[in-house]
Amino acid sequence: MKSDKRTDYVTRNNILKRLSDNEIAKVSTAEAADHLARGDQYIDLEALDKGVRRALGRTAPMGRLLPRKAVRPETWAKILTQLAERATDKPPAGSAKRKPVTKVRGTPAAKTKRKKRSA
């Protein structure tokens, strides 16, 4: 299992562990709904890196959404804290693939190029 997928799995699991039995029942009821009401806040458990989202129309399948209205404010705050901590621990997507930025100015090759241009 890749590191990012494992982190996502652990985060989802920890979020779901925070829910009380009553909240789990509300989430289960919300899963049976066709969609969220326009403007409802939710977290897509399959796309945690996108954070809290607002329903604008068509949303992801309800089975993978955690609507804000299904959990208590205290639980929602704990979930947001967990997501914020996760975001600070995780390097930006694609950062490992990027080449480091090197200064060209001041290097011998750059000085040679400038001399050729000015001549």
Helices and strands as residue ranges (DSSP letters): H 3-17, H 21-32, E 41-44, G 48-50, E 52-54, G 62-64, E 65-67, G 68-70, H 73-89, H 108-118
